[in-house]
Amino acid sequence: MLQEGSKAALELPSHCAEKSWQRHAWLYDPIIKIFFLPFGGEGRFRRALVDFAGIKEGEQVLDACCGTGTLTNLLVERVGETGAVTGIDLSNKLLEKAAKKAKRVLPLTFSQASCADMPFPDGNFNKVFVSFGLHEIAEADRQNSLQEIYRVLKANGSLFVLEYHLPRAVLTGFTVKAFHGLFEHEEAYRMLLDGTLLPELEQASFIIRRKRLIGAGMFQMLHVDKASLVEDRG
Ligand SMILES: C[S@@+](CC[C@H](N)C(=O)[O-])C[C@H]1O[C@@H](n2cnc3c(N)ncnc32)[C@H](O)[C@@H]1O
């Protein structure tokens, strides 16, 4: 089900709006399929993230920057009938595609909203996912978005991130840099080269639990916790 957008400013960042798949939403899924072919296929990557997160039945899950909802559809299979999955994205074109792909009987909702201003109460979700989304959020909105994710997570909730990673090996490192130089915008390139992702997550009060490299070290999966500090009174 595709819900009305929230009151938040729903303008795509210019680097995002310029991408061909934003203007022609039908291109997104085929491009992603081709992109992941050298790494064993898109399904393998998406499932690796879902397995990494260990979703339990009955959980409330948010897929932030869900795009065409391919990951969102995998997540909803894991939460069962007692859980629920929500996908949000700025792009209504991509969300329309996502809603068409959704199996109707499952507890799945898509809604147009910005990560920087989410229409959810505090402590609403057990798990939040952001797959290839953080580098697309405008730098000016990224810290707000991470703080919003922190806010909507339950006290013991976790965030799972799938993002690019800069490998140390010369050949793969060069490949990732070249890809970013050609196809990604300057802010994403900066996030990758300066390695700002983990410090940005910590700045938003998250605790980094696990980092797993995949695809010859060109991608990373992160598990970060909200885990509030428990005061020990002795
Ligand atoms: C590269 S796509 C990734 C889509 C999907 N998660 C995937 O794994 O295929 C990045 C998405 O982030 C969305 N996006 C960018 N900034 C956003 C923001 N501030 N709030 C919500 N979505 C945003 C874009 O519209 C786009 O759909």
The ligand as an ORCA input file, in Angstrom:
! r2SCAN-3c Opt
* xyz 0 1
  C      20.708      4.188     -4.537
  S      19.026      4.257     -4.038
  C      18.918      2.824     -3.005
  C      17.520      2.233     -3.022
  C      17.353      0.917     -2.252
  N      17.575      1.066     -0.829
  C      18.226     -0.165     -2.813
  O      18.977     -0.792     -2.044
  O      18.116     -0.434     -4.012
  C      18.999      5.597     -2.875
  C      17.576      6.053     -2.525
  O      17.660      7.043     -1.500
  C      16.549      7.935     -1.687
  N      16.814      9.138     -0.878
  C      17.797     10.068     -1.022
  N      17.730     10.984     -0.046
  C      16.689     10.619      0.762
  C      16.122     11.154      1.965
  N      16.601     12.264      2.535
  N      15.054     10.524      2.505
  C      14.529      9.400      1.937
  N      15.026      8.842      0.810
  C      16.089      9.445      0.228
  C      16.518      8.117     -3.192
  O      15.275      8.596     -3.660
  C      16.817      6.690     -3.679
  O      15.638      5.974     -3.894
*
